[in-house]
Amino acid sequence: MNEATLELANFRKDLKLNDPRLIEPAREFPGDATVVMQTIFPNVIVQQQSNTLAMRQMVTRGPHAFDLNWTFFGFKDDTPELRQRRIRQANLMGPAGLVSVDDSEVLALSQEGAQVFPDTDAVLEMGGRSTADTDHMVTEAGVRAFYKHYIEVMGFSHAG
C-alpha cells in the first residue's frame, strides 16, 4: 500500500475471491506481463488482461450518445481449457465486467459534464495537466499525454 492507495476508501487487503480461477493466468507469451493495452487513437483499445484478448471501441452517436463495444477473441488452436479460461476471465471486462463496469459510467458522466454549456467547446481535465511518470498506477497522466499528442497530430488548437 502506498500514498495513492491510502486515498482509496474501499481498499481492503483482506478481500478474496471465492473462485480465484477468475484471475489465475496461464502463461501464453514470453515475459511477465499479464496486462497490456494498446490505444489506437482516438477511440480503440486492444488489450490483453490475463488470458483475455479483447478490443474496446467507443463509437460516438452524436453529441448526446455513444456506444461502447467489446469484442473478445482467441486463437483457432486454443485448447478447450484455454478457451474456457478466456471466457471465464472475460467476466472481468465488457459492459458488466467486474473490472470495467465503470468504463461506460465514467464516459457517460464525462459526456453529461461536457453538455452543461452546449454553445461552447468543453475541456475535461482529470487531476491536472502533468504528464510526468509516477511510481503508481492511480493517475491519468498517460491519458493526458496521449491526448496532448493527439491534439498536436490532428492540428487542433490547444489553449494552455
C-alpha positions in Angstrom: 0.0 0.0 0.0 1.3 3.5 -0.9 0.1 7.1 -0.5 -2.1 6.8 -3.6 -3.9 3.6 -2.5 -4.4 5.0 1.0 -6.8 7.5 -0.6 -9.0 4.7 -1.9 -11.8 4.4 0.6 -12.7 0.9 -0.3 -9.2 -0.6 -0.5 -9.2 -3.8 1.5 -6.1 -6.0 1.8 -8.2 -9.0 3.1 -10.6 -9.1 0.1 -10.6 -12.5 -1.5 -12.5 -14.2 -4.4 -14.5 -17.3 -3.7 -13.2 -18.7 -7.0 -9.6 -17.5 -7.7 -9.6 -19.2 -11.1 -11.2 -15.9 -12.4 -7.8 -14.1 -12.1 -5.3 -17.0 -12.4 -3.5 -16.5 -15.7 -1.8 -19.3 -17.8 1.5 -18.2 -19.4 0.9 -17.9 -23.1 3.6 -15.4 -24.2 7.2 -14.7 -23.1 7.7 -12.3 -20.2 5.8 -11.5 -17.1 3.2 -9.0 -18.3 -0.4 -10.1 -18.0 -2.0 -6.7 -18.6 -1.1 -5.0 -21.9 -3.2 -2.2 -23.5 -2.5 -0.5 -26.8 -4.6 2.6 -27.6 -5.2 3.2 -31.2 -6.4 6.7 -31.1 -8.8 8.2 -30.6 -11.3 5.5 -29.6 -10.0 1.9 -29.9 -8.1 -0.1 -27.3 -6.7 -3.6 -28.0 -5.9 -5.4 -24.8 -4.6 -8.5 -23.1 -5.6 -8.9 -19.4 -4.5 -12.2 -18.1 -5.6 -14.6 -20.9 -8.5 -12.4 -22.1 -7.8 -10.9 -25.5 -10.2 -8.1 -26.4 -10.8 -4.9 -28.3 -12.8 -2.0 -26.9 -14.2 0.6 -29.2 -16.1 3.8 -28.4 -18.5 4.8 -31.2 -20.0 8.3 -31.0 -23.7 8.5 -31.9 -23.9 12.3 -31.9 -23.4 14.9 -29.2 -25.6 13.1 -26.7 -24.9 9.4 -27.2 -22.2 6.8 -27.7 -21.8 3.0 -27.8 -19.0 1.2 -26.0 -18.4 -2.1 -28.0 -16.4 -5.0 -26.8 -15.0 -7.8 -29.0 -13.4 -10.8 -27.3 -11.3 -13.2 -29.3 -8.9 -16.2 -29.0 -6.9 -18.3 -31.4 -8.1 -21.2 -33.6 -5.6 -23.6 -31.9 -6.6 -22.7 -28.3 -7.1 -25.8 -26.2 -10.6 -26.2 -24.7 -9.1 -25.4 -21.3 -7.6 -22.1 -22.5 -10.8 -21.2 -24.3 -12.7 -21.8 -21.1 -10.2 -19.7 -19.2 -10.6 -16.8 -21.7 -14.4 -17.0 -21.3 -14.2 -17.0 -17.5 -11.7 -14.1 -17.5 -13.9 -12.1 -19.9 -16.2 -11.6 -17.0 -13.6 -9.0 -15.8 -14.2 -6.8 -18.9 -17.2 -5.9 -21.0 -20.3 -3.9 -20.2 -20.9 -5.8 -17.0 -17.3 -6.7 -16.2 -16.1 -6.8 -12.6 -13.2 -4.5 -13.5 -14.5 -2.4 -16.4 -18.2 -1.9 -15.5 -17.3 1.7 -14.6 -15.9 2.5 -18.0 -19.4 3.2 -19.5 -20.4 5.1 -16.4 -17.3 7.3 -16.5 -17.8 8.1 -20.2 -21.5 8.9 -19.6 -20.7 11.2 -16.7 -18.0 12.9 -18.7 -20.3 13.5 -21.6 -23.0 14.9 -19.3 -20.5 17.3 -17.8 -19.4 18.5 -21.2 -23.1 19.3 -22.1 -23.5 21.9 -19.3 -22.6 24.7 -21.7 -23.9 23.5 -25.1 -22.8 26.6 -27.1 -19.1 26.2 -26.3 -16.4 23.6 -26.5 -15.7 21.6 -23.4 -12.3 20.5 -21.9 -12.4 17.9 -19.1 -9.2 17.9 -17.0 -8.5 14.9 -15.0 -6.4 15.8 -12.0 -4.3 18.5 -13.6 -2.1 18.8 -16.6 1.0 16.9 -15.8 2.2 14.0 -17.9 5.1 13.1 -15.6 5.7 9.5 -14.7 4.6 8.3 -11.3 5.6 5.3 -9.1 1.9 4.1 -9.0 -0.9 3.5 -11.4 -3.5 5.8 -9.7 -3.0 8.5 -12.3 -4.4 9.9 -15.5 -1.0 11.2 -16.7 -0.9 8.6 -19.5 -4.3 9.6 -20.8 -3.3 13.3 -20.7 0.0 12.5 -22.6 -2.0 10.6 -25.2 -4.5 13.4 -25.9 -1.7 16.0 -25.8 -0.1 14.1 -28.6 -3.4 13.5 -30.4 -4.2 17.3 -30.3 -0.8 18.0 -31.8 -1.0 15.4 -34.5 -4.6 16.4 -35.6 -3.6 20.1 -35.7 -6.3 21.1 -33.2 -5.8 24.4 -31.3 -4.8 23.9 -27.7 -5.2 26.6 -25.1 -2.8 26.5 -22.1 
